[in-house]
Amino acid sequence: ARIRYKSSSSSSSSSSSSLSSSSSLLLSSKELEEYASLRFTSILYSIISLKLSKLLHLHLLL
């Protein structure tokens, strides 16, 4: 399921759309768990990419 979300921007936009759909619909615990793990991985991915870009920038300055 996570293969679809290539970039962090597309995953965050689809996460917000699934959040709005989950507020109107009662999802099963499995779907909610899958959404939570997807949200966590997208946040983690954005943090890691941000730190990597900062490290790369510092390395280029040195």
Long-range contacts (C-beta under 8 A, 24 or more apart in sequence): 1-34, 1-38, 2-38, 2-41, 5-38, 5-42, 8-42, 8-45, 8-46, 8-49, 11-38, 11-41, 11-42, 11-45, 12-42, 12-46, 15-39, 15-42
